[in-house]
Amino acid sequence: MTVEFKSDRNGYPDRELIEALTCLANTQGGELWLGVEDDGSASGLHPRHQDSVQLTQLVADNTSPALRVTIKHHQINNVTVAQILVPEAKRLVATKEGAYLRRRLKHDDTPECIHIPSSDEPLPR
């Protein structure tokens, strides 16, 4: 529930990245590995996602309240990947487009992001 892999070979869409990070924040927090395939193999970062300062700002600018992530770059098999550490939100975080998302387990025990209603109430623990 707290780890997600996203391929970035062709430039993972920023909108989908923001949704995935928001989804993690609204659940338990966790980490998203950008530039890593679903099977865990490193495929590398797209050039537009290689600047961690820019990527951190992209996340903050496209979430409300601003989601503050920490990004660490790692070299795996001669390619660079990004480990994006996502804190657990104290209050629901939305995308700038107004989407509220949360992770849950599907019937086959794999995680998915689902839309949830907005609320100003603290998240249940």
N, C-alpha and C positions, 0 to 999 in steps of 0.2 A: 504493500500500500504506500510505501514511502520512497520508492525508487522508480524512476521512469527513464527509458532510453529513447532518444530521438535521433534519427538519421539526419545529417545536415549536408549530405553529398551535393544535393541540388539546391541548397538554401532552404532550410525548414521555414515555412511561412511565419512571419513575426506574430501575426494574429493568433495562430495556433499555439505558438510558443507561450504567449501571454496567457492564453486559456489554460494550458497545461500547468503553468506555474501557479496561477490563481487557484486551480483545482487542488494542487498539493497544499497550498497555504491554508485553504479552508477546511482541510481534513486534519492531518497531523504534522504538516510540514514534511520535509524530506529533501530529496535531491533529484535533479534532472541531469542526466548525462547527455549533452548535446555533442553529436558527432559519433554516436555509438548506435549500432544496429540492435534490433530486438534480440538477436542471439548473443549480444554482449561483445561482438567484435567491433574494434575501433575502425571507423571509416574517415574520420577527420572533420574539421570545421570548415564550413563555407567561408570564403574571405570576409564577407560582411559581418560575421559573428566572431571574428578573431580578436577584436578589441574589447577587453573585459570592461573597461570604463564605459564605452559606448553601449555595450549590451546591458550593463547595470542600469544605465540611464534610460534606455528603451523600456525596460521593465517598470521602473518607477514612473515614467511619464505615461504609461498606458494602463495603470491600475489605480483604483481609488478605494481606500486610502493607498498612497504610494507603497508598493511592496518593495522592501529593501532586501535584495538577495546578495549573496556573496558568491563570487565566481573564482574558481581555481582551474588553471590550465594544467593538463597532464600530457606527457608524451607516452603514447602506447603504440608499439610496433612502428615507430618512426612517423606517426601522425599525431597532431594535436587535437585533444578533445577538451570540452569544458564541463566541469562539475559545477552545477549551479545549486547552491545550498539555499533552501527555501525555509524561512522560519514559519512556525505555526502561527496563524493569525489569531489575535485576541477578539477581533470583530470581523465579520465577513468582508472579504476583499472582492471587488468587482473589476472587470475589465472596463476600460474607458467607454466601451460600447454598451455597458450596463449588464453584462452577463455575470451571473453568480454561479460558480461551479464547485462541485465537491466530488471526491473519489468514493467509490463503493465497489464491492466485489460483485461480479456477475455470478450466475449460477454455476459456471465452470471454475470459479475461484480466481479469475483474472480480474484486475482492476479496470474500471472505466470511469470517465468523468461524466457527471450528470448535471443538468441545470437545476438550481434550487431557487426558491423564492428569496427575495431580498428581505433583510431585517436589520434593525439597528440593535437588536438584542445580542448579548455575548453568545459565542458559540457554545453549545452544550459540550460538556467534558465527559 
